[in-house]
Amino acid sequence: VITFGTLPGAQAWLEETCAPLRVILDPEREVYQAYELERSYLRAWGLKTMWRYVLLLAAGRKWRGIQGDSAQMGGDFIVDSEGIIRLAYRSHDPTDRPSTEDLIRCIEQTHHA
């Protein structure tokens, strides 16, 4: 996981998700630029994103405020041990992500290739 966030934020995310992943901090967003991830306030705070926040809050999720640069779009990339990009998914907005199942399937296929 690569994030432009802070070390305390990354540690909190790892604790919350119990993810067995390594987190790399990229405060200068060099990786974000290399993978051509855009910034857009319009897409970051569009109706689709606001509705998603309403649903999460209604489901009992705690609002933690804005974390870092809210205009920075994310993405999901799977890179194999030889540096070959096996999946490149640039999010159109914060709600646009591949499913967990699709990510796991890609990792399994990459692992067995």
N, C-alpha and C positions, 0 to 999 in steps of 0.2 A: 504494500500500500504506500503510495506516495502522496503526501499532502503538503500544502503550503502553510498549514496551521502550525500551532505551537506544540512544544513537547507536552505540556500539561493536557492540552486538548487531545493529542494523539493517545496519551496514556489513559485518559478517561474513556475514549472510544474503545480502546482495547479491553478495558475492564468491563464496559457495558456490553460489548458484543461477545466477549470471551473468544475472540477470533485468534486462531493460532498462526498469526501472520506477523511479519516484520514490517515496521513502519519506518519510512525514510522521509525526513523533513526536507522540503524544497522551498524555503522561504523566498527565494529569488524567482521561483517558478520557471526555472530553466527547462525542466522536463515538460511542464505544461506547454511551453512555447515550442519545444522540439516535437511534441505530439499534436501541435496545432489546435490546442483547446482554446476556444474563444471566450470573450467576456461580453456579457450583455445584461444590462439592468432590465431592459424590457422583457426579455425571456425569463430572467431570473425571478422577476416579481409579477409575472402575468397571472391571469385568472386561474389557469391550471395549477400553478404552484400555490397560490393563495388557498384554493380549494383543498389541496393536499394537506396544507397546514391545519385547516379547519377540521378535516377528518382525523388527523393525528391527535389534535388537542381534544376532540370529542371522544376519542378512544382512550384518553387518559395520559397521553404523552406529555411530558413536561416541556414547556417552552424555555429554551436556553439562551434566547436572544440571537442576534446576528453574530456569527463566528467568522471573523476575517473578512475577506472580500466577497460579498454576496453576489457580485456580478460574474465571478469566475465560474465558467462552465466546467464540469468534470467529464470524466469518461472512464471507460473500462478497457483495459488492455491486458492481454495475456501474452507474455513473452517467454519462449522456451529457454532451456539451458544453453542453447547455442546462439541466443539473441534474435531468433526469428519471431516476428510478431505473428501470433496465431489468431488473435482477435483484436480488432481495433474498433471501438465503439465510442464515438464522440457524442456526448449528450446534447440534445437540442435545448433542453431546459432541465432544472434540477430533478424533475420527476421522471425524466426519460432515461431509463437504465435497462440493460438486459436483465432477464430473470436470473435468479440464483441458479435455477436448474440449467439454463443455457451456459452460464459461466462454469459450473461444475462439469457439465458434459464436455466443454471445450478443454478444460484442464485434464480431464480423464483421457480424452483423445490425444492430447499433446503428450501426456505421460506415457501412453502406450504406443506412440508412433516410433 
